[in-house]
Amino acid sequence: MKGDGTLPKLIRMRSRGQITIPQELREALKIDETTGLNVLRVGKVLIMTPRRLERAFLAREMEKELKKEGISLEDLIADLRTQRERYASEPIPRD
């Protein structure tokens, strides 16, 4: 994957369920504290969007991007499994 924000970032949920979106992602997506975010669960994955997206539209957009980058669904699933294993082996950061 390219170095355009597609590399995973490790974040942690706070006690009240709050998370902090890394600054470079907020800047790239032009989101701030006034931006509403929708959260969509796909299996064990959460997808956050800065505007209302319907599942069919989101699926089409993801399909276009995968095709453009030459990534198959199988490639994506294999990479997600690899990343999940890597995350599971990383220590949780402490304050």
C-alpha positions in Angstrom: 0.0 0.0 0.0 1.1 3.6 -0.6 2.3 6.0 2.1 -0.8 8.2 1.8 -2.4 7.5 5.2 -3.3 3.9 4.4 -0.8 2.5 6.8 -2.4 1.5 10.1 -2.0 3.8 13.2 -2.3 2.4 16.7 -4.7 4.3 18.8 -6.4 3.5 22.1 -9.8 4.0 23.4 -10.2 6.0 26.6 -12.4 5.0 29.6 -15.4 6.9 28.2 -15.1 5.3 24.7 -13.3 8.2 23.3 -10.5 7.9 20.7 -8.1 10.5 19.2 -7.8 10.5 15.4 -4.1 11.2 14.5 -3.5 14.8 13.4 -2.2 13.9 10.0 -5.4 12.0 9.2 -7.6 14.8 10.5 -5.7 17.3 8.3 -5.8 15.1 5.3 -9.5 14.5 5.6 -10.2 18.2 6.6 -12.1 17.2 9.8 -12.2 19.0 13.1 -14.2 19.1 16.3 -17.3 20.4 14.4 -17.3 17.4 11.9 -19.8 14.7 12.5 -18.6 11.2 12.0 -20.5 8.1 11.1 -19.3 4.7 12.3 -20.0 1.6 10.3 -19.2 -1.9 11.5 -18.2 -4.5 8.9 -17.5 -7.7 10.7 -14.8 -6.9 13.3 -13.8 -3.7 11.5 -15.0 -0.2 12.2 -15.1 2.3 9.4 -15.5 6.0 10.2 -16.7 8.5 7.6 -16.9 12.3 7.9 -20.2 12.3 6.0 -23.2 10.1 5.5 -22.3 7.2 3.3 -24.6 4.4 2.4 -23.2 0.8 2.5 -23.7 0.3 -1.3 -21.9 3.6 -2.1 -19.1 2.7 0.3 -18.7 -0.7 -1.2 -18.6 0.8 -4.7 -16.0 3.3 -3.7 -13.9 0.7 -2.0 -14.1 -1.5 -5.0 -13.0 1.3 -7.3 -10.0 2.1 -5.1 -8.9 -1.5 -4.8 -9.2 -1.9 -8.6 -7.2 1.3 -9.2 -4.4 0.1 -6.8 -4.4 -3.4 -8.3 -5.5 -4.9 -4.9 -7.8 -7.9 -4.9 -10.3 -8.7 -2.2 -8.2 -11.7 -1.3 -5.1 -9.4 -1.0 -7.0 -7.1 1.3 -8.3 -9.9 3.6 -4.8 -11.4 3.8 -3.3 -8.1 4.7 -6.0 -7.5 7.3 -5.2 -10.9 8.9 -1.5 -10.1 8.9 -2.1 -6.7 10.5 -4.5 -8.2 13.1 -1.8 -10.7 14.1 0.8 -7.9 14.3 -1.5 -5.8 16.5 -2.3 -8.7 18.8 1.4 -9.1 19.5 2.1 -5.4 20.2 2.1 -4.1 23.8 -0.6 -1.7 24.7 0.9 1.8 25.3 0.5 3.2 28.8 0.1 6.8 29.8 
